[in-house]
C-alpha cells in the first residue's frame, strides 16, 4: 500500500441524507424492551446505499443485520424502539410517514425478501394468487397480473410454473419457496430491494440465475440493493461496497475489493478465514474458527465489543472503545473500528492446523465395511392425479467413516432420497436398504430402537423439525432420553457436552426455539441428531442457515466425530465449496436420476458430466486475505427450463438443456454409466476422453 493510501482521515459522519441515497441510515441506535428493561441491539450504525448501488451487510447471526432491515421498513416488533438516529428511503424519512404513506411505500418503493420464505407466504393461498396479488398492487389488472406472475416464475427458474401456480406453499421445497418470494419482491420494480439471506435455499445454478436477475433489474431500472448474507462469496460477486456488523456495531466498511482483499478489522479477517479453501479438505486442514460467542443481547461492554474473542486484544482494547479509523484504500475510503487495524492481517490462526490423524474415510471408503447400502431406490408421488417420479432407480453405497456428498438443483430429488434412507418415506417396489450388511425396513416405524438410533437426519429447515413450544433443554434432553437412554447426572453432563460441541451458549438452553435465530435453531437440530451416537447421519443442508464462523465450527465437529467414532454422513448441500471440503465422494442428481458419482477430487477436477460442469461453473468464488485470487471460471448457462419430474425427457434426462448434446442418440437412449477410473462413473453418451478434451478447451478459452 502506498503512503497516500495509509493516510488517516478524520472521523466524520454526514448528519443528513443526500438526494443520491436510496437508503440512508444515520446514527441508528435501537433497543428491544425485554423483561422491563431496554436491551440495545444496534449502536450508532451509519451507512448509505446510493441509487442503483448494491451494498452488502455481513456478520454472524445475532449481529443485528435483519434488525436493520426491519427498522428500515418500520416493521419492528412491538417491543422494538429506535432510541436515536434517522432512516430515509428515496429521500423520505420513514419515521415521519403516515400509515397510508408507509403502506404505499412498502408496496411500490421498497421490497424485501425475508430469510425464511415459509413465513413470508400465506399457507392458505395458492402460489398463483399470492404472486398475482403483488402485480395487482403494482397496478396490473387481474388477467395481466396472472400472466406477469407466470412469466416472473419462469424468470426465477421454476420448473412447470403453470403447475406451481396451483400449489400451496407447503407443497414446494424450501428453494422453490424462496424463488417465489423473490418473484413477488421483483414485481413492483422497486427503488430499493432489501434481500435478507435470499439465496440460502438455492442451488448454485439457480442462485447464479437469480443473482443475474437482480443485477439486470439494477441495470434496467436503477434499483438499489441492500444485500444481507452470510455467503461472503455472493456478497463479493454482487456488491460494490460492504459493511461488517458485529454485536450491533458497524466495525468495518469500504469497497468490497478492499474489505475482502485487505481487511483491517480482526473480525472481518476471522470471517474470511472460516471459509473452505479451494483444493483443501477435512483430511488436510481444519477450518479456522472465531473463538467464543457474541455478547448477550443488550450487554454493556467496556472497550472494544470484539475484544473478548480477538486474538490481538490487549488491556487498551478492553478499556477504550476504538473510534472509526478512516483511511484511503486501493478502491476508495475504508473504515475500521480497531485500535490495531494496521496489524489485522497478522491475526494468529486458531483452527487451521494440519489434521494430525487422518479420518477413517481417507482411503475413499474402498477398504472399509459398508455402513449403508441402497439398491434401486425409486419414489413416485401422486400429484393431482399425475405420477411424479422424484427418485428414479438410484443405487448408493456408504462406507463406515465416509462422507458422501449429494448435489443437484432444487427438485432433483435430494431431500426425497434422504427421507427414503431414514425411513420417513417408503420406496417403490423393488428398492432395498441395508445397514451394516443387514436388511433395513423401509419404514422408520418398523425399525427397532438400535436401527433408529443408528440412522439419524438433520433437516434443512429447523423450524419444521423443532417444537416451538418446548425449550432447547427439553428438545435435546428428550432425544437423549429416547436415543441415549441417559438419566440423572449423566443426562445433564451429556446435554452440556452436546451444547458446547455445537457452540450453543448455555444461556439459550432455557429459551424456546421461536426466540432463536436461524443459525441457533440449526445448532439445536444438529445436537439433537447426535444425541444417540448414530452410525449414519443424513445431513440435509445442515449449514445453510449458519454464518461462516459457526459453519466452520460445525464442519470441524462433523470431521472430528467421524475421525473419533467412524460415523458416516450423507451430506446434502447447495454450497459446492462446503461439499468439496467435507466429502470423500460426491453423487450428482438431476430430476431423480444419478448422473455422476466418484471421489470428490475427481468429480471437481474432471472430466465431469456436462450437468456437473455447469454446476461447478456457477460457483461464486472469493479469495481469502492470505490467498491468491481464484481463477474465474467461464460460466455455463443452461438452456431452457428444468423439466418436471412428472414428465421427464426421453433418453438422457439432461438432453433438453445440455450444451454438449450430440443429437438423436441423446434424445432416444438413456446413457449407461462410463468408467472414468478410480471409482469415478459418468452417465453420458460422450466418451470420457472426449469429455475431458472438451472441458479442458473450455477452461483455457
Order of alpha helices (4+ residues) and beta strands (2+ residues): beta-beta-beta-beta-alpha-beta-beta-alpha-beta-alpha-alpha-alpha-alpha-alpha-beta-alpha-beta-alpha-beta-beta-alpha-alpha-alpha-beta-beta-beta-beta-beta-alpha-beta-beta-alpha-beta-alpha-alpha-alpha-alpha-beta-alpha-beta-alpha-beta-beta-alpha-alpha-alpha-beta-beta-alpha
